Amino acid sequence: MLHFFIHSLVLADGVTIKIGNNAWTFGSNFIVYLIVAAIVGLVAEFLVGWRLPFGFIGAIILALVGVWLMTQVIIISGLGDIIIGGVPIIRALLGAI
């Protein structure tokens, strides 16, 4: 119980950035998406020999698109998936690959 209480105090629900009249909110699920995309982007860079367009940043962007496709656009049901921060990890990894 104490462990959960400490995490609820340390971790925020999201980050909001306001510029003028525009406001963007990034939740914990976006941070999980970024972590998955960074890991898979690094693996992809290693597999193709560091020749992807825009290097590591391009690999992360492409992995983010894949994660979004597999978790928001193409819905696969029946998978026993691990969910962290509202993100289905196995589907996110499949999409990022």
C-alpha positions in Angstrom: 0.0 0.0 0.0 2.8 2.4 0.9 4.6 1.5 -2.4 1.4 2.5 -4.4 1.0 5.7 -2.3 4.6 6.8 -3.0 4.2 6.2 -6.8 1.0 8.2 -6.8 2.8 11.2 -5.2 5.8 11.0 -7.5 4.2 10.2 -10.9 2.0 12.8 -12.5 -1.1 12.0 -14.5 0.3 13.9 -17.5 2.2 16.9 -18.7 0.3 19.9 -20.3 2.1 22.3 -22.5 0.4 25.6 -23.3 1.6 27.9 -26.1 -0.8 30.8 -26.8 -4.3 29.5 -27.1 -3.1 25.9 -27.8 -2.7 23.3 -25.1 -1.2 19.8 -25.6 -1.5 17.1 -22.9 0.8 14.1 -22.8 -0.3 11.3 -20.5 1.7 8.4 -19.0 0.7 6.3 -21.9 2.6 8.6 -24.3 5.7 8.2 -22.2 5.3 4.4 -22.3 4.9 4.7 -26.1 8.2 6.7 -26.3 10.1 4.2 -24.2 8.9 1.3 -26.4 9.6 3.2 -29.5 13.1 4.1 -28.3 14.0 0.5 -27.5 12.6 -0.9 -30.8 14.2 2.0 -32.7 17.6 1.1 -31.2 17.1 -2.5 -32.2 16.0 -1.6 -35.7 19.1 0.7 -36.1 21.3 -2.2 -35.0 19.6 -4.7 -37.4 19.8 -2.5 -40.5 23.3 -1.3 -39.8 22.7 2.4 -38.8 21.3 3.4 -42.2 17.8 4.5 -41.5 16.7 8.0 -42.7 17.3 10.6 -39.9 19.2 8.0 -37.9 18.0 7.1 -34.4 15.3 9.8 -34.3 13.8 8.6 -37.6 13.7 5.1 -36.1 11.9 6.3 -33.0 9.4 8.3 -35.2 8.7 5.2 -37.4 8.3 3.0 -34.3 5.9 5.5 -32.8 3.7 5.4 -35.9 3.8 1.6 -35.7 2.8 1.6 -32.0 -0.1 4.0 -32.8 -1.3 1.8 -35.7 -1.3 -1.4 -33.6 -2.8 0.0 -30.5 -5.3 2.6 -31.8 -6.1 1.8 -35.5 -5.7 -2.0 -35.9 -7.4 -3.7 -32.9 -6.4 -7.3 -32.3 -8.5 -9.0 -29.6 -7.8 -12.4 -28.0 -4.2 -11.6 -27.1 -3.2 -12.0 -23.5 -1.4 -8.7 -23.3 0.6 -7.0 -20.5 -0.8 -3.5 -20.0 1.4 -0.8 -18.5 0.1 2.7 -18.1 -2.9 1.8 -20.3 -0.6 0.6 -23.1 -0.8 -3.0 -24.4 2.9 -3.7 -24.5 3.0 -6.8 -26.8 0.8 -5.1 -29.4 3.0 -1.9 -29.1 6.1 -3.9 -29.7 4.6 -5.7 -32.7 3.5 -2.4 -34.2 6.9 -0.8 -33.6 8.7 -3.6 -35.3 
